[in-house]
Amino acid sequence: MITEAALNGGSVEAFTEYEKYGLDSKTYNLLKSDIETVNYKTILNNYGYSNTKKNRKLLLYGCAIHTITDAFAHSAAESVDGKWVRIPHRKSGLEDADTTELYSNRHRIACKVAEYAMVNLKNNNFTDGYEVRKAINTVLYGENPKFRLIDITNNLKANGYGASDSVKKVNTDSNQTWMRDGTMAN
């Protein structure tokens, strides 16, 4: 949805079907509102750019790439005592959700997704679950990952993509994922 809005220069006027993006109506409306209320002129002017459709596209597409790659840090889980536990932000040490060395395949997949998204941007195409699935398949082919991505198969399915063997190996459902304090992650 974000990359499609980016290709429209930040306009979401024509967006009416939340199901198309695999979102529930609340998330869809929040995201749509966030995109509508971006003050492109101020942000772009602060960095010396004019408020053109092209510059709004580049800014918003960059936000989309950040969002999807950040999912590999903040929607990831690790095995702790036989349970999948969301990888937290910690105050110190390398065992942190944002540490690229922790389960480095997360970082490699995120980089591949960004690479595929940049190709789409160059070709003026939107990015959706296809690039995520392709990146997971490319990086994890034949591997058993030591981390999981929370609800990745559901997110891909919502965008019209099935789960490959590699995607199934890296998936954990939110109703089977825990927080460090023992509460459910969903």
C-alpha positions as CSV (number, residue, x, y, z in Angstrom):
1,M,0.0,0.0,0.0
2,I,2.8,2.5,0.9
3,T,4.7,1.9,-2.3
4,E,1.5,2.2,-4.4
5,A,0.8,5.5,-2.7
6,A,4.4,6.5,-3.3
7,L,3.9,5.9,-7.1
8,N,0.9,8.2,-6.9
9,G,3.1,10.9,-5.4
10,G,1.7,10.4,-1.9
11,S,-2.0,10.5,-2.9
12,V,-4.3,7.9,-1.4
13,E,-7.6,9.4,-2.7
14,A,-8.3,6.4,-4.9
15,F,-7.6,3.9,-2.1
16,T,-10.9,2.4,-1.0
17,E,-10.4,-1.4,-0.5
18,Y,-8.5,-2.4,2.6
19,E,-8.8,-6.1,1.7
20,K,-6.7,-5.5,-1.4
21,Y,-3.7,-4.8,0.9
22,G,-4.2,-7.7,3.3
23,L,-5.0,-5.3,6.2
24,D,-7.8,-5.1,8.6
25,S,-9.9,-1.9,8.3
26,K,-8.4,-0.2,11.4
27,T,-4.8,-0.7,10.3
28,Y,-5.7,0.3,6.8
29,N,-7.4,3.5,7.9
30,L,-4.5,4.4,10.3
31,L,-2.0,3.9,7.5
32,K,-4.0,5.8,5.0
33,S,-4.4,8.7,7.5
34,D,-0.6,8.7,8.2
35,I,0.1,8.9,4.5
36,E,-2.4,11.7,4.0
37,T,-1.1,13.8,6.8
38,V,2.6,13.7,5.9
39,N,3.8,17.3,5.5
40,Y,5.8,16.6,2.3
41,K,6.6,20.2,1.7
42,T,8.2,20.8,5.1
43,I,10.1,17.5,5.1
44,L,11.4,18.0,1.5
45,N,12.2,21.7,2.0
46,N,14.2,20.9,5.2
47,Y,16.6,18.8,3.0
48,G,16.7,21.2,0.1
49,Y,14.2,19.4,-2.2
50,S,11.1,20.8,-3.8
51,N,7.7,19.3,-3.2
52,T,7.3,17.5,-6.5
53,K,5.4,14.3,-7.2
54,K,8.8,12.6,-8.0
55,N,10.3,13.7,-4.7
56,R,7.2,12.7,-2.7
57,K,7.4,9.3,-4.5
58,L,11.0,8.8,-3.5
59,L,10.4,9.9,0.1
60,L,7.4,7.7,0.6
61,Y,9.0,4.7,-1.2
62,G,12.0,5.1,1.2
63,C,9.6,4.9,4.1
64,A,8.1,1.8,2.7
65,I,11.5,0.1,2.3
66,H,12.3,1.1,5.9
67,T,9.0,-0.4,7.1
68,I,9.4,-3.7,5.4
69,T,13.0,-4.2,6.3
70,D,12.3,-3.2,9.9
71,A,9.9,-6.1,10.1
72,F,12.9,-8.5,10.0
73,A,14.0,-6.9,13.3
74,H,10.8,-6.2,15.1
75,S,8.6,-9.1,13.9
76,A,11.3,-11.8,14.5
77,A,11.4,-14.4,17.2
78,E,14.0,-16.7,18.7
79,S,13.7,-20.0,20.5
80,V,13.9,-19.7,24.3
81,D,13.3,-22.8,26.3
82,G,11.4,-24.4,23.5
83,K,9.1,-21.4,22.8
84,W,9.3,-18.8,20.1
85,V,9.9,-15.4,21.8
86,R,9.9,-12.0,20.1
87,I,13.5,-10.7,19.9
88,P,13.5,-7.7,22.2
89,H,15.4,-4.4,22.3
90,R,17.9,-4.8,25.1
91,K,20.0,-2.1,26.7
92,S,23.4,-3.6,26.0
93,G,25.1,-6.4,24.2
94,L,24.7,-8.0,20.8
95,E,21.5,-9.8,21.5
96,D,19.2,-7.1,20.2
97,A,16.4,-7.0,17.6
98,D,18.3,-4.3,15.7
99,T,21.7,-6.1,15.7
100,T,22.4,-7.5,12.2
101,E,24.7,-10.1,13.5
102,L,22.0,-11.8,15.6
103,Y,20.6,-14.4,13.2
104,S,22.4,-12.7,10.3
105,N,20.0,-14.3,7.7
106,R,17.4,-11.8,8.9
107,H,19.6,-9.0,7.8
108,R,20.5,-10.8,4.5
109,I,16.8,-11.3,3.7
110,A,16.0,-7.7,4.6
111,C,18.8,-6.5,2.3
112,K,17.4,-8.7,-0.6
113,V,13.9,-7.3,0.0
114,A,15.4,-3.7,-0.2
115,E,17.3,-4.6,-3.4
116,Y,14.1,-6.0,-5.0
117,A,12.1,-3.0,-3.9
118,M,14.8,-0.6,-5.4
119,V,14.4,-2.4,-8.7
120,N,10.7,-1.9,-8.5
121,L,11.1,1.7,-7.7
122,K,13.4,2.2,-10.7
123,N,10.8,0.4,-12.9
124,N,8.0,2.4,-11.4
125,N,6.3,-0.7,-9.9
126,F,4.9,-1.1,-6.4
127,T,6.3,-3.6,-4.0
128,D,4.2,-6.2,-2.1
129,G,4.7,-9.7,-0.6
130,Y,6.2,-11.1,-3.7
131,E,9.6,-9.5,-3.0
132,V,9.5,-10.7,0.6
133,R,8.8,-14.3,-0.5
134,K,11.4,-14.2,-3.2
135,A,14.1,-12.9,-0.7
136,I,13.3,-15.5,1.8
137,N,13.5,-18.2,-0.8
138,T,16.8,-16.9,-2.2
139,V,18.5,-16.5,1.2
140,L,17.1,-19.5,3.0
141,Y,17.0,-22.0,0.2
142,G,17.7,-25.4,1.8
143,E,18.4,-24.0,5.2
144,N,16.8,-24.4,8.6
145,P,16.7,-20.9,10.1
146,K,17.3,-20.4,13.8
147,F,14.8,-17.5,13.9
148,R,11.2,-17.1,13.0
149,L,9.1,-14.3,11.4
150,I,5.8,-13.7,13.2
151,D,2.8,-14.3,10.9
152,I,4.8,-14.1,7.6
153,T,2.7,-16.7,5.9
154,N,-0.5,-14.9,6.9
155,N,0.8,-11.6,5.6
156,L,1.9,-13.2,2.3
157,K,-1.4,-15.0,1.9
158,A,-3.3,-11.7,2.5
159,N,-1.3,-10.3,-0.5
160,G,-2.1,-13.2,-2.7
161,Y,1.1,-15.2,-2.3
162,G,1.4,-18.8,-1.0
163,A,4.0,-20.0,1.4
164,S,7.0,-21.8,-0.1
165,D,8.9,-24.4,1.9
166,S,11.4,-21.7,3.0
167,V,8.7,-19.4,4.1
168,K,6.9,-22.1,6.1
169,K,10.2,-22.9,7.9
170,V,10.7,-19.3,9.0
171,N,7.0,-18.7,10.0
172,T,5.6,-18.7,13.5
173,D,2.0,-17.6,14.3
174,S,1.5,-14.7,16.6
175,N,-0.8,-16.9,18.8
176,Q,2.3,-19.2,19.3
177,T,4.8,-16.4,20.0
178,W,5.6,-15.0,23.4
179,M,7.1,-11.8,24.9
180,R,9.9,-12.0,27.4
181,D,7.5,-11.3,30.2
182,G,5.5,-14.5,29.4
183,T,2.6,-12.7,27.7
184,M,1.4,-13.6,24.2
185,A,3.0,-11.5,21.4
186,N,-0.2,-10.8,19.5
